[in-house]
Amino acid sequence: MSTARCAQLILLAAANRIAECWLSQKASILLLCYSSLLMPGITNSIIQSIGLERIKQIRTGGRSS
């Protein structure tokens, strides 16, 4: 995400008086981060079943072969 786009989204959230906003290029990583706050035990189980290497691939946009 470009710096300009990030700034635009933050200013949009501030203009709409949104107390908290999370920005991410990938919805799957954002969902994982959000669920780790709401359901840490379940999220840890999901991370262990998926595998840390796969999580890293999702973050970087890589694909497993």
MOPAC internal coordinates of N, CA, C and O (Angstrom, degrees):
PM7 1SCF
backbone

  N    0.0000 0     0.00 0     0.00 0    0    0    0
  C    1.4456 1     0.00 0     0.00 0    1    0    0
  C    1.5243 1   107.44 1     0.00 0    2    1    0
  O    1.2310 1   121.52 1   -45.87 1    3    2    1
  N    1.2995 1   114.70 1   134.13 1    3    2    1
  C    1.4625 1   117.97 1  -179.24 1    5    3    2
  C    1.5279 1   110.43 1   -72.66 1    6    5    3
  O    1.2310 1   121.51 1   -20.27 1    7    6    5
  N    1.3151 1   114.72 1   159.73 1    7    6    5
  C    1.4614 1   120.35 1   178.76 1    9    7    6
  C    1.5215 1   110.81 1   -62.35 1   10    9    7
  O    1.2310 1   120.70 1   140.76 1   11   10    9
  N    1.3217 1   116.26 1   -39.24 1   11   10    9
  C    1.4645 1   120.47 1  -179.92 1   13   11   10
  C    1.5250 1   111.05 1   -63.57 1   14   13   11
  O    1.2310 1   120.47 1   137.67 1   15   14   13
  N    1.3337 1   116.71 1   -42.33 1   15   14   13
  C    1.4753 1   120.58 1   179.53 1   17   15   14
  C    1.5222 1   110.57 1   -66.21 1   18   17   15
  O    1.2310 1   120.41 1   138.82 1   19   18   17
  N    1.3053 1   116.82 1   -41.18 1   19   18   17
  C    1.4646 1   121.53 1   178.35 1   21   19   18
  C    1.5297 1   110.22 1   -61.62 1   22   21   19
  O    1.2310 1   120.61 1   133.69 1   23   22   21
  N    1.3159 1   116.43 1   -46.31 1   23   22   21
  C    1.4644 1   120.77 1   178.96 1   25   23   22
  C    1.5216 1   110.88 1   -62.97 1   26   25   23
  O    1.2310 1   120.52 1   139.96 1   27   26   25
  N    1.3237 1   116.61 1   -40.04 1   27   26   25
  C    1.4625 1   121.04 1   178.80 1   29   27   26
  C    1.5270 1   110.93 1   -61.19 1   30   29   27
  O    1.2310 1   120.04 1   135.42 1   31   30   29
  N    1.3154 1   117.54 1   -44.58 1   31   30   29
  C    1.4622 1   121.25 1  -179.72 1   33   31   30
  C    1.5251 1   111.93 1   -66.78 1   34   33   31
  O    1.2310 1   120.37 1   140.67 1   35   34   33
  N    1.3198 1   116.90 1   -39.33 1   35   34   33
  C    1.4671 1   120.43 1   178.62 1   37   35   34
  C    1.5263 1   110.42 1   -65.93 1   38   37   35
  O    1.2310 1   120.39 1   136.54 1   39   38   37
  N    1.3288 1   116.86 1   -43.46 1   39   38   37
  C    1.4663 1   120.10 1   178.41 1   41   39   38
  C    1.5256 1   111.75 1   -65.93 1   42   41   39
  O    1.2310 1   120.36 1   143.91 1   43   42   41
  N    1.3181 1   116.92 1   -36.09 1   43   42   41
  C    1.4582 1   121.00 1   176.87 1   45   43   42
  C    1.5292 1   110.72 1   -63.72 1   46   45   43
  O    1.2310 1   120.85 1   136.91 1   47   46   45
  N    1.3258 1   115.98 1   -43.09 1   47   46   45
  C    1.4668 1   120.26 1   177.45 1   49   47   46
  C    1.5235 1   110.80 1   -63.68 1   50   49   47
  O    1.2310 1   120.24 1   138.00 1   51   50   49
  N    1.3230 1   117.15 1   -42.00 1   51   50   49
  C    1.4668 1   120.91 1   179.48 1   53   51   50
  C    1.5268 1   111.07 1   -65.98 1   54   53   51
  O    1.2310 1   120.15 1   139.65 1   55   54   53
  N    1.3217 1   117.32 1   -40.35 1   55   54   53
  C    1.4642 1   121.16 1   179.65 1   57   55   54
  C    1.5250 1   111.77 1   -64.47 1   58   57   55
  O    1.2310 1   120.90 1   149.28 1   59   58   57
  N    1.3250 1   115.88 1   -30.72 1   59   58   57
  C    1.4637 1   120.85 1   179.24 1   61   59   58
  C    1.5243 1   112.48 1   -93.97 1   62   61   59
  O    1.2310 1   121.05 1  -167.69 1   63   62   61
  N    1.3286 1   115.59 1    12.31 1   63   62   61
  C    1.4664 1   123.06 1   177.01 1   65   63   62
  C    1.5342 1   113.26 1    55.15 1   66   65   63
  O    1.2310 1   121.38 1  -140.45 1   67   66   65
  N    1.3052 1   114.96 1    39.55 1   67   66   65
  C    1.4640 1   120.45 1   175.99 1   69   67   66
  C    1.5221 1   107.06 1   -83.14 1   70   69   67
  O    1.2310 1   120.86 1   -57.82 1   71   70   69
  N    1.3230 1   115.96 1   122.18 1   71   70   69
  C    1.4602 1   120.91 1  -174.23 1   73   71   70
  C    1.5281 1   112.46 1   -68.38 1   74   73   71
  O    1.2310 1   120.47 1   149.04 1   75   74   73
  N    1.3039 1   116.71 1   -30.96 1   75   74   73
  C    1.4635 1   120.09 1  -175.95 1   77   75   74
  C    1.5188 1   108.68 1  -146.89 1   78   77   75
  O    1.2310 1   120.51 1   -45.60 1   79   78   77
  N    1.3267 1   116.62 1   134.40 1   79   78   77
  C    1.4608 1   119.49 1   174.22 1   81   79   78
  C    1.5240 1   108.62 1  -139.98 1   82   81   79
  O    1.2310 1   121.33 1   -38.38 1   83   82   81
  N    1.3029 1   115.07 1   141.62 1   83   82   81
  C    1.4531 1   121.22 1   179.59 1   85   83   82
  C    1.5186 1   107.39 1  -114.38 1   86   85   83
  O    1.2310 1   120.56 1   -48.99 1   87   86   85
  N    1.3183 1   116.53 1   131.01 1   87   86   85
  C    1.4535 1   121.56 1  -179.41 1   89   87   86
  C    1.5200 1   109.47 1  -112.38 1   90   89   87
  O    1.2310 1   121.07 1   -42.84 1   91   90   89
  N    1.3230 1   115.57 1   137.16 1   91   90   89
  C    1.4548 1   120.48 1   178.61 1   93   91   90
  C    1.5204 1   108.78 1  -156.11 1   94   93   91
  O    1.2310 1   120.78 1   -33.23 1   95   94   93
  N    1.3132 1   116.12 1   146.77 1   95   94   93
  C    1.4582 1   119.96 1   176.22 1   97   95   94
  C    1.5204 1   111.03 1   -79.07 1   98   97   95
  O    1.2310 1   120.48 1   155.20 1   99   98   97
  N    1.3020 1   116.68 1   -24.80 1   99   98   97
  C    1.4611 1   121.04 1  -177.48 1  101   99   98
  C    1.5242 1   109.76 1  -120.31 1  102  101   99
  O    1.2310 1   121.04 1   -56.76 1  103  102  101
  N    1.3169 1   115.62 1   123.24 1  103  102  101
  C    1.4654 1   120.81 1  -178.03 1  105  103  102
  C    1.5256 1   111.51 1   -64.43 1  106  105  103
  O    1.2310 1   119.89 1   146.86 1  107  106  105
  N    1.3277 1   117.81 1   -33.14 1  107  106  105
  C    1.4636 1   120.09 1  -177.71 1  109  107  106
  C    1.5276 1   111.58 1   -65.27 1  110  109  107
  O    1.2310 1   119.98 1   140.93 1  111  110  109
  N    1.3107 1   117.64 1   -39.07 1  111  110  109
  C    1.4634 1   120.85 1   177.97 1  113  111  110
  C    1.5208 1   110.29 1   -70.20 1  114  113  111
  O    1.2310 1   120.35 1   139.86 1  115  114  113
  N    1.3204 1   116.94 1   -40.14 1  115  114  113
  C    1.4628 1   120.71 1   177.94 1  117  115  114
  C    1.5262 1   110.45 1   -61.94 1  118  117  115
  O    1.2310 1   120.27 1   136.98 1  119  118  117
  N    1.3146 1   117.10 1   -43.02 1  119  118  117
  C    1.4633 1   121.41 1   177.85 1  121  119  118
  C    1.5236 1   110.87 1   -62.44 1  122  121  119
  O    1.2310 1   120.44 1   138.68 1  123  122  121
  N    1.3162 1   116.76 1   -41.32 1  123  122  121
  C    1.4623 1   121.13 1   179.11 1  125  123  122
  C    1.5257 1   111.09 1   -64.13 1  126  125  123
  O    1.2310 1   120.04 1   136.88 1  127  126  125
  N    1.3137 1   117.53 1   -43.12 1  127  126  125
  C    1.4711 1   121.06 1   178.33 1  129  127  126
  C    1.5202 1   111.28 1   -64.93 1  130  129  127
  O    1.2310 1   120.49 1   136.76 1  131  130  129
  N    1.3141 1   116.66 1   -43.24 1  131  130  129
  C    1.4603 1   121.17 1  -179.23 1  133  131  130
  C    1.5288 1   110.72 1   -65.56 1  134  133  131
  O    1.2310 1   120.65 1   136.28 1  135  134  133
  N    1.3265 1   116.36 1   -43.72 1  135  134  133
  C    1.4638 1   119.31 1  -179.41 1  137  135  134
  C    1.5240 1   111.88 1   -68.74 1  138  137  135
  O    1.2310 1   120.02 1   153.78 1  139  138  137
  N    1.3331 1   117.57 1   -26.22 1  139  138  137
  C    1.4677 1   119.35 1   178.29 1  141  139  138
  C    1.5248 1   111.48 1   -67.33 1  142  141  139
  O    1.2310 1   120.28 1   154.31 1  143  142  141
  N    1.3288 1   117.07 1   -25.69 1  143  142  141
  C    1.4647 1   120.15 1   175.81 1  145  143  142
  C    1.5213 1   111.80 1   -80.78 1  146  145  143
  O    1.2310 1   120.56 1   142.33 1  147  146  145
  N    1.3256 1   116.53 1   -37.67 1  147  146  145
  C    1.4600 1   120.64 1  -177.13 1  149  147  146
  C    1.5234 1   113.06 1   -82.15 1  150  149  147
  O    1.2310 1   120.86 1   140.92 1  151  150  149
  N    1.3332 1   115.96 1   -39.08 1  151  150  149
  C    1.4628 1   121.45 1  -175.53 1  153  151  150
  C    1.5271 1   110.26 1  -136.80 1  154  153  151
  O    1.2310 1   119.67 1  -107.88 1  155  154  153
  N    1.3259 1   118.23 1    72.12 1  155  154  153
  C    1.4688 1   119.49 1  -173.80 1  157  155  154
  C    1.5304 1   113.94 1   -61.56 1  158  157  155
  O    1.2310 1   119.90 1   141.56 1  159  158  157
  N    1.3051 1   117.80 1   -38.44 1  159  158  157
  C    1.4623 1   120.15 1  -179.12 1  161  159  158
  C    1.5132 1   112.55 1   -65.07 1  162  161  159
  O    1.2310 1   120.82 1   133.70 1  163  162  161
  N    1.3179 1   116.03 1   -46.30 1  163  162  161
  C    1.4645 1   120.96 1   179.52 1  165  163  162
  C    1.5234 1   110.30 1   -66.00 1  166  165  163
  O    1.2310 1   120.41 1   138.78 1  167  166  165
  N    1.3250 1   116.83 1   -41.22 1  167  166  165
  C    1.4634 1   120.72 1  -179.82 1  169  167  166
  C    1.5253 1   110.93 1   -63.80 1  170  169  167
  O    1.2310 1   120.15 1   139.36 1  171  170  169
  N    1.3270 1   117.33 1   -40.64 1  171  170  169
  C    1.4662 1   119.77 1   177.22 1  173  171  170
  C    1.5187 1   110.79 1   -62.12 1  174  173  171
  O    1.2310 1   119.89 1   140.81 1  175  174  173
  N    1.3199 1   117.82 1   -39.19 1  175  174  173
  C    1.4646 1   121.06 1   177.20 1  177  175  174
  C    1.5256 1   110.85 1   -63.67 1  178  177  175
  O    1.2310 1   120.64 1   138.53 1  179  178  177
  N    1.3240 1   116.37 1   -41.47 1  179  178  177
  C    1.4668 1   120.70 1   178.69 1  181  179  178
  C    1.5234 1   110.57 1   -63.85 1  182  181  179
  O    1.2310 1   120.46 1   135.32 1  183  182  181
  N    1.3280 1   116.73 1   -44.68 1  183  182  181
  C    1.4643 1   120.80 1   179.80 1  185  183  182
  C    1.5263 1   110.53 1   -61.94 1  186  185  183
  O    1.2310 1   120.41 1   138.56 1  187  186  185
  N    1.3284 1   116.83 1   -41.44 1  187  186  185
  C    1.4614 1   119.89 1   179.24 1  189  187  186
  C    1.5203 1   111.40 1   -66.23 1  190  189  187
  O    1.2310 1   119.91 1   142.47 1  191  190  189
  N    1.3404 1   117.77 1   -37.53 1  191  190  189
  C    1.4617 1   119.51 1  -179.52 1  193  191  190
  C    1.5312 1   111.56 1   -74.08 1  194  193  191
  O    1.2310 1   120.20 1   144.09 1  195  194  193
  N    1.3282 1   117.22 1   -35.91 1  195  194  193
  C    1.4669 1   120.66 1   178.32 1  197  195  194
  C    1.5237 1   110.19 1   -74.35 1  198  197  195
  O    1.2310 1   120.71 1   137.77 1  199  198  197
  N    1.3025 1   116.24 1   -42.23 1  199  198  197
  C    1.4544 1   121.27 1  -178.25 1  201  199  198
  C    1.5136 1   111.39 1   102.04 1  202  201  199
  O    1.2310 1   121.33 1   -40.71 1  203  202  201
  N    1.3080 1   115.06 1   139.29 1  203  202  201
  C    1.4595 1   121.19 1  -177.21 1  205  203  202
  C    1.5256 1   112.04 1   -64.46 1  206  205  203
  O    1.2310 1   120.15 1   144.22 1  207  206  205
  N    1.3317 1   117.32 1   -35.78 1  207  206  205
  C    1.4689 1   120.04 1   179.89 1  209  207  206
  C    1.5244 1   110.86 1   -64.94 1  210  209  207
  O    1.2310 1   120.41 1   140.92 1  211  210  209
  N    1.3186 1   116.83 1   -39.08 1  211  210  209
  C    1.4708 1   120.11 1   178.47 1  213  211  210
  C    1.5283 1   110.62 1   -66.56 1  214  213  211
  O    1.2310 1   120.22 1   141.84 1  215  214  213
  N    1.3242 1   117.18 1   -38.16 1  215  214  213
  C    1.4629 1   121.15 1   176.79 1  217  215  214
  C    1.5310 1   109.54 1   -61.05 1  218  217  215
  O    1.2310 1   120.49 1   136.47 1  219  218  217
  N    1.3292 1   116.68 1   -43.53 1  219  218  217
  C    1.4689 1   120.59 1   178.26 1  221  219  218
  C    1.5254 1   110.88 1   -62.52 1  222  221  219
  O    1.2310 1   120.11 1   141.68 1  223  222  221
  N    1.3400 1   117.40 1   -38.32 1  223  222  221
  C    1.4623 1   120.82 1   178.31 1  225  223  222
  C    1.5229 1   110.88 1   -65.59 1  226  225  223
  O    1.2310 1   120.22 1   140.48 1  227  226  225
  N    1.3169 1   117.19 1   -39.52 1  227  226  225
  C    1.4648 1   120.88 1   178.52 1  229  227  226
  C    1.5204 1   109.55 1   -63.23 1  230  229  227
  O    1.2310 1   120.48 1   137.27 1  231  230  229
  N    1.3392 1   116.69 1   -42.73 1  231  230  229
  C    1.4714 1   120.88 1  -179.77 1  233  231  230
  C    1.5154 1   111.95 1   -60.93 1  234  233  231
  O    1.2310 1   120.60 1   136.76 1  235  234  233
  N    1.3308 1   116.45 1   -43.24 1  235  234  233
  C    1.4625 1   120.04 1  -175.86 1  237  235  234
  C    1.5213 1   112.80 1   -87.02 1  238  237  235
  O    1.2310 1   120.04 1   170.07 1  239  238  237
  N    1.3107 1   117.53 1    -9.93 1  239  238  237
  C    1.4568 1   120.45 1   179.67 1  241  239  238
  C    1.5133 1   113.34 1    87.51 1  242  241  239
  O    1.2310 1   120.06 1  -172.11 1  243  242  241
  N    1.3292 1   117.49 1     7.89 1  243  242  241
  C    1.4549 1   121.45 1   179.10 1  245  243  242
  C    1.5136 1   111.64 1   -77.76 1  246  245  243
  O    1.2310 1   121.24 1   -15.65 1  247  246  245
  N    1.3145 1   115.24 1   164.35 1  247  246  245
  C    1.4673 1   120.82 1   179.09 1  249  247  246
  C    1.5173 1   109.00 1  -120.77 1  250  249  247
  O    1.2310 1   121.68 1   -32.33 1  251  250  249
  N    1.3164 1   114.40 1   147.67 1  251  250  249
  C    1.4642 1   118.28 1   176.75 1  253  251  250
  C    1.5157 1   108.84 1   -85.00 1  254  253  251
  O    1.2310 1   120.64 1   -31.25 1  255  254  253
  N    1.3261 1   116.39 1   148.75 1  255  254  253
  C    1.4616 1   119.33 1  -178.22 1  257  255  254
  C    1.5024 1   111.51 1  -102.55 1  258  257  255
  O    1.2310 1   120.10 1   180.00 1  259  258  257

